[in-house]
Amino acid sequence: MLVMAVSPLTGLAISGQSRMTACARSPLTGAIGDSQCGGFFPAEMRSAAVDAIVFTGRAPEPVYLWVHDGEAELRPAGHLWGKVTGEVDRLLKAEVGDPKAEVAQIGPAGENLVRYAAIMNMVNRANGRTGMGAVMGSKRLKAVVVRGTKSPKPAQPAEFRGLVKRLKELQEANPGINWFGQYGTAGVLAIQDKMGGQPTRNYTEGTFEQCKDIDGSTMVKTILKERDTCYACVIKCKRVVEVHDPDLEVDPVYGGPEYETLTFFGSMCGVGDLKL
């Protein structure tokens, strides 16, 4: 069984509330798998009049789920199987006839049951923990596509507007919010390293001598193209990077590395080059 669920507040214009949780038995650990994503997919799922989707069983052939304003339909996805996320996102939006549709999908890793495979939405937002992409692959579920026009409304609009205003004031008064928006989760590397808690060389060390070369401040000065955001979020912590080198092309559609990426492919492997 695989469950995708949002909260009662998802879809309201509250910074940080566009979250979707995917849960299943983890193929990585054999225990409960719980993984969250951000982006615009969670808010769009709620606007499509869906609070939760429960998947059971296994399709005989690859399929994707199309949900539009509470109407659900399983469609063939054999023509999408084996394709990467950027291409599938484009093809599915064209297929459902709506560029504003949001797509949560798996790529070749999930299809081949890699036990740590992620579920990706917007091509660059991930349910990245506990192997939920492999669960989708085991069900031959290539993607979930959602589109809705039924955005949730607060029961007490005036009080809700007051709450949003108060949250905005608190965010503007907190210098950490601006810092987090500027450097994203990548900015945490330097802090962790200074405290001796940056995972390095397969957890054998707590500091990395090239940490500064791969942290958020260096990213801002080198490969960062722009900052992106999730639905109704004012922080804009999402990294979007771009590289055009003779031996390396990085497409900004795939976003950019977060703290976990930089740690596990950087300091954990002794790699001190952002472009690697």
C-alpha positions in Angstrom: 0.0 0.0 0.0 1.2 3.5 -0.9 -0.5 6.6 0.6 -0.1 10.2 -0.6 -1.7 12.7 1.7 -1.9 16.5 2.4 -3.1 18.3 5.5 -6.2 20.4 6.2 -4.1 23.6 5.7 -2.4 22.5 2.4 -3.5 24.8 -0.4 -4.1 27.8 1.9 -1.7 30.8 1.3 0.5 30.0 4.3 4.3 30.1 3.8 5.7 26.6 4.2 2.4 24.7 4.1 2.6 23.2 0.6 3.6 19.7 1.7 2.7 16.2 0.7 3.6 13.1 2.6 4.1 9.7 0.9 3.9 6.6 3.2 4.5 2.9 2.6 6.6 0.1 3.9 10.1 1.2 3.0 11.9 -1.1 0.6 15.1 0.4 2.0 14.5 -0.5 5.7 11.5 -2.8 5.8 10.0 -0.4 8.4 7.5 2.5 8.0 8.5 4.7 5.2 7.6 8.4 5.5 8.7 11.1 3.0 7.7 14.7 2.4 7.9 17.0 -0.6 7.2 20.6 -1.3 6.7 22.5 -4.5 3.3 23.2 -6.1 2.1 19.6 -6.4 0.7 19.5 -2.8 -1.4 22.6 -3.2 -2.6 21.5 -6.6 -3.6 18.1 -5.2 -5.7 19.8 -2.6 -7.2 22.1 -5.3 -8.1 19.0 -7.2 -10.4 18.1 -4.2 -8.2 15.4 -2.9 -7.0 15.0 0.7 -5.4 11.6 0.3 -4.8 8.9 -2.4 -4.4 5.2 -1.4 -2.8 2.9 -3.9 -3.1 -0.9 -3.5 -2.2 -3.8 -5.7 -0.2 -3.7 -8.9 -1.1 -2.7 -12.4 -0.5 -5.3 -15.1 1.1 -2.6 -17.3 2.5 0.9 -16.5 -0.1 3.5 -15.7 -0.4 7.0 -14.5 -3.2 8.5 -12.4 -5.0 11.7 -13.7 -7.0 13.6 -11.1 -9.0 16.7 -12.1 -11.4 18.4 -9.7 -12.2 15.1 -7.8 -12.4 12.9 -10.9 -9.8 10.2 -11.2 -8.7 8.1 -14.1 -6.0 5.5 -14.6 -4.3 6.0 -18.0 -1.7 3.9 -19.9 1.9 4.9 -19.3 3.8 2.4 -21.4 4.9 5.2 -23.7 6.4 7.0 -20.7 8.2 4.0 -19.1 12.0 4.4 -19.3 11.9 8.2 -19.9 13.5 10.7 -17.5 11.6 13.1 -15.4 12.1 16.3 -17.4 10.7 14.7 -20.6 7.8 13.0 -18.8 6.8 16.2 -17.1 6.5 18.0 -20.5 4.7 15.0 -22.2 2.1 14.6 -19.5 1.2 18.3 -19.3 0.7 18.1 -23.1 -1.3 14.9 -22.8 -3.8 16.2 -20.3 -3.9 19.5 -22.1 -3.0 21.8 -19.2 0.4 23.4 -18.6 -0.6 24.2 -15.1 -1.1 20.5 -14.1 1.4 19.2 -11.5 3.1 15.9 -11.9 4.6 13.6 -9.2 6.5 10.8 -10.9 9.3 8.3 -10.9 12.2 8.0 -13.3 14.3 5.0 -14.3 15.5 4.5 -10.8 12.0 3.9 -9.4 11.0 1.8 -12.4 14.0 -0.5 -11.7 13.2 -0.6 -8.0 16.3 1.1 -6.7 15.6 1.0 -3.0 16.3 4.6 -2.4 14.5 6.0 -5.5 12.6 9.2 -5.0 9.2 10.5 -6.1 9.8 13.8 -8.1 7.4 16.6 -8.7 8.1 19.8 -10.7 11.1 17.7 -11.9 13.2 19.0 -9.0 11.1 18.6 -5.8 11.5 15.2 -4.1 9.9 12.8 -1.7 13.5 11.8 -1.3 13.6 9.5 1.8 12.8 5.8 2.4 12.5 4.7 -1.2 8.9 5.7 -2.0 9.9 5.9 -5.7 10.6 2.2 -5.7 7.1 1.5 -4.2 5.6 3.4 -7.1 7.7 1.4 -9.5 6.7 -1.9 -7.9 3.0 -0.9 -8.6 3.9 0.1 -12.2 2.7 3.6 -11.3 4.7 6.0 -13.4 3.1 9.2 -12.3 0.2 11.1 -10.5 -1.0 14.1 -12.4 -3.3 16.6 -10.6 -5.2 19.8 -11.6 -7.9 21.6 -9.8 -10.0 24.7 -9.5 -11.4 24.1 -6.0 -8.8 25.8 -3.8 -9.7 25.5 -0.1 -11.1 28.5 1.7 -10.6 29.4 5.3 -13.7 29.2 7.5 -12.9 32.6 9.0 -11.4 34.7 6.3 -10.8 37.8 8.4 -9.0 35.9 11.1 -7.0 34.0 8.5 -5.8 37.2 6.8 -4.7 38.5 10.2 -2.7 35.3 10.8 -1.0 35.6 7.5 -0.2 39.2 8.1 1.3 38.3 11.5 3.4 35.5 10.1 4.7 37.9 7.4 5.7 40.4 10.1 7.5 37.7 12.1 9.4 36.5 9.0 10.5 40.0 8.1 11.8 40.5 11.6 13.8 37.3 11.7 17.2 37.7 10.0 17.5 33.9 9.7 14.6 33.8 7.2 16.4 36.1 4.9 19.7 34.2 5.3 17.9 30.9 4.6 16.4 32.3 1.4 19.7 33.6 0.2 21.7 30.4 0.8 19.1 27.7 1.1 19.8 24.4 2.9 23.2 24.5 1.3 24.2 27.2 3.7 24.0 24.7 6.6 27.2 23.0 5.4 29.5 25.7 6.8 27.6 25.8 10.1 27.8 22.0 10.5 31.4 22.0 9.6 32.3 24.7 12.1 30.6 22.7 14.9 32.4 19.5 13.8 29.2 17.8 12.8 29.5 17.7 9.0 29.4 14.1 7.9 32.7 13.5 6.0 34.3 10.5 4.3 31.6 8.0 5.3 31.1 9.4 8.8 34.8 8.9 9.8 35.3 12.6 10.3 33.2 15.6 11.3 34.9 18.4 9.3 35.7 18.7 5.6 38.7 20.7 4.5 36.9 21.7 1.3 33.6 22.5 2.8 33.8 26.1 1.8 34.2 25.1 -1.9 30.8 23.3 -1.9 28.6 25.3 0.5 25.8 27.7 -0.2 27.8 30.9 -0.3 30.1 29.5 -3.0 27.1 28.2 -4.9 25.6 31.8 -4.9 28.9 33.1 -6.4 29.4 30.5 -9.0 26.7 28.2 -10.5 23.4 29.6 -9.0 21.1 30.9 -11.7 18.2 31.9 -9.5 16.1 31.1 -6.5 12.7 29.3 -6.7 9.9 28.8 -4.3 7.1 26.6 -3.2 3.4 27.5 -3.3 2.7 30.7 -1.2 6.2 30.6 0.4 8.0 33.9 0.8 11.5 32.4 1.6 12.5 31.2 -1.9 15.2 28.7 -0.6 15.1 26.4 -3.6 18.3 26.5 -5.6 18.3 26.6 -9.4 21.8 26.1 -10.9 23.1 26.2 -14.5 26.4 25.1 -16.0 27.6 25.3 -19.6 31.2 23.9 -19.7 32.8 22.1 -22.6 32.6 18.8 -20.6 29.5 19.5 -18.5 25.9 20.7 -19.1 23.6 21.2 -16.2 20.0 22.0 -17.1 18.3 24.4 -14.7 15.0 22.6 -15.0 16.4 20.1 -12.6 16.9 22.7 -9.8 20.0 22.5 -7.7 21.6 20.6 -4.9 20.3 20.8 -1.3 22.2 20.1 1.9 21.7 16.4 1.7 23.0 16.2 -1.9 26.1 18.2 -1.1 26.8 16.2 2.0 26.3 12.7 0.5 27.9 13.4 -2.9 30.3 15.9 -1.5 31.9 15.7 1.9 30.8 12.1 2.5 32.8 11.1 -0.7 35.6 13.6 -0.2 34.5 15.6 -3.2 35.1 19.3 -3.0 33.9 20.5 -6.4 30.4 21.8 -6.9 30.4 20.8 -10.6 31.2 17.1 -9.8 
